[in-house]
Amino acid sequence: MTTQISDRLHIDGRDMVVVAATGTYPVDPCALRLGPLSWSTANARGFYCHYAVRDQELYVAKLALNATPSLRERVGRGEGTPLLGARPTLGQRPWVFYNAPPEPVNFTGGIIAVAEPMTPDLMRPPHAHKVIREVLFEKGTLSVALDHSGLAGQPALAEAFLADYGDAWALAAIRNGDVIDPDAPPPTAEETFALFEALEKRLAAMDAETEG
């Protein structure tokens, strides 16, 4: 599987890779109907997001959408859907960007982020990082920040801890190459085609609904 473009979190002066979130990620363009989105082998979700914690609040530093031509046309006409007080701008094809929206994200839940990989491999599970953080938010305000770096190098403990994040962890493992367990079997061709077929159907339905 191609290593995926990861979401990132800037907190306490450190840039970290987001590997899981509770329920859903803080910003989901599909749920917010910011699409239709396209996808590539390096960006199966059709977007990536950089988050930042400032003054104990969660913000979007940058949201990048892998946009279809129809979405780029709407953004070019100034008809892009606003997000958190910002309108999208065109980037180099195929990207559309929301840059530093001024309003915080109304997110309640947790985020797990990692930094300082212990190996040079591109595909690393979370426990193969020296720094493991969990941050919890209540309506966008930081409520708890936990240091789980003691799980580094201990896959069994890390797996039990991450199980609390349920399906979000499974999704992260599918779509972020740098958090896939290297000991796990790769997805079969049938599973991969089924995933992309479902994505294509969802994108086509959103595109038809938006333009209809």
LINTA-V113180 format. One record per backbone hydrogen bond with DSSP energy under -1.0 kcal/mol. CO is the residue of the C=O (numbers start at 1). NH is the residue of the N-H. Records with the same first field share a line. If there is no record, write none. Layout:
CO: NH + NH
This chain:
7: 18
8: 51
9: 16
10: 53
11: 14
14: 11
16: 9
17: 114
20: 112
22: 24
28: 32
29: 34
30: 33
36: 68
40: 43
42: 5
46: 66
48: 64
49: 8
50: 61 + 62
51: 10
52: 59
54: 57
56: 142
57: 54
58: 105
59: 52
61: 100
62: 50
63: 98
64: 48
65: 67 + 96
66: 38
68: 72
69: 73
70: 74
71: 75
72: 76
73: 77
74: 79
75: 78
83: 86
84: 103
86: 83
89: 97
92: 95
94: 67
95: 91
96: 65
97: 89
98: 63
105: 107
107: 140
109: 137
110: 22
111: 135
112: 19 + 20
113: 133
114: 17
115: 131
116: 130
125: 128
126: 129
127: 153
128: 118
131: 115
132: 148
133: 113
134: 146
135: 111
136: 143 + 144
137: 109
138: 141
140: 58
141: 138
144: 136
146: 134
148: 151
149: 152
151: 154
154: 158
155: 159
156: 160
157: 161
158: 162
159: 163
161: 164
162: 165
163: 166
165: 168
166: 170
167: 171
168: 172
169: 173
170: 174
171: 175
172: 176
176: 179
177: 180
181: 184
188: 192
189: 193
190: 194
191: 195
192: 196
193: 197
194: 198
195: 199
196: 200
197: 201
198: 202
199: 203
200: 204
201: 205
202: 206
203: 207
204: 208
205: 209
206: 210
207: 211
208: 212
